[in-house]
Amino acid sequence: MNRSLNKMNGIDYGIYVFLIGTALLFVYPFYYIISASFSDPAQVISNPLLLYPIDVTLSAYKLLLSTGTIWLGYYNSILYTVSGTLLNITVTLLAAYALSRQELAGRRIVLFFIVITLFFNGGMIPTYLIVKSLGLLDTRWALIVSGAVTTWNLLITKTYLEMNIPQELRDAAEVDGASELTFFSRIALPLSKPIIAVIALFYGSGHWNAYFNALIYIRQRDLYPLQVYLREMLILDQNTEMMGDVSDHRVLVALTLKFAIMVAAIAPLLIVFPFVQRFFVKGVLIGALKE
């Protein structure tokens, strides 16, 4: 360790300083949001560069949690995220495993049409008409089934399976009498934990943050995910802020309520990410396209 430090020159130190500075630029906004959500609203206004919570208060969170719809939104978002992610992972793994088999008839043609969707898609209106024709409008299935697989996740999963499950392993399993289902469930899946963690994070964060599809496909308020309720609260308090006096306590609380809403939206992802972070880099790098 000491030798490596002795070999560092001015350029190396400059690179480290630049990387640390860049990291701080990305971390500080999150830190500011959390600090502002726990600070007195008047202090947030008077301290644009908030370095730590001042006059700690939970008024914004009390106002946020006093709204009954927030709990219904959490329930719906958790349901959509868990169910949708499980469906996404299942469909992606099955499709990627089939496409990773070199002997699959018409494999290159299927891959060609899949890759095309990276550059061209039908758009919002054709997608809406498909969801409507399937009778999924105003149901939970509209948010769970739609977008069951994404092209990018499918391609990196296929490449991961090709690179980490060699043909020799498949041949040995066939000699031992293992069926395709046995090989997939007992050999392929245990070897695919890193890429499963990666696509689970991608799909899960997509479901958790999604609100536009709910605005299009859902009309019943009791089916709204958390993000839609938070959006409504944010718009309502923005209107309150515009119409009220800056000295009004309700308006001041509305300022910090925005930050509390942001924390409520991103907190579950921040809690989950450390558990899959160790698989993240490995899964993405190994699953990256070779060509």
Sequence and secondary structure as in RCSB ss.txt:
>XXXX:A:sequence
MNRSLNKMNGIDYGIYVFLIGTALLFVYPFYYIISASFSDPAQVISNPLLLYPIDVTLSAYKLLLSTGTIWLGYY
NSILYTVSGTLLNITVTLLAAYALSRQELAGRRIVLFFIVITLFFNGGMIPTYLIVKSLGLLDTRWALIVSGAVT
TWNLLITKTYLEMNIPQELRDAAEVDGASELTFFSRIALPLSKPIIAVIALFYGSGHWNAYFNALIYIRQRDLYP
LQVYLREMLILDQNTEMMGDVSDHRVLVALTLKFAIMVAAIAPLLIVFPFVQRFFVKGVLIGALKE
>XXXX:A:secstr
 HHHHHH  HHHHHHHHHHHHHHHHHHHHHHHHHHHHTS HHHHHH SS  S SS   HHHHHHHTSTHHHHHHH
HHHHHHHHHHHHHHHHHHHHHHHHH TT TTHHHHHHHHHHTTT    HHHHHHHHHHTT TTSTHHHHTTT   
HHHHHHHHHHHHHHS HHHHHHHHHTT  HHHHIIIIITGGGHHHHHHHHHHHHHHHHH  HHHHHH   GGG  
HHHHHHHHHHHHHHHHHHS TT HHHHHHHHHHHHHHHHHHHHHHHHHHHHHHHHHHHHHHHS   
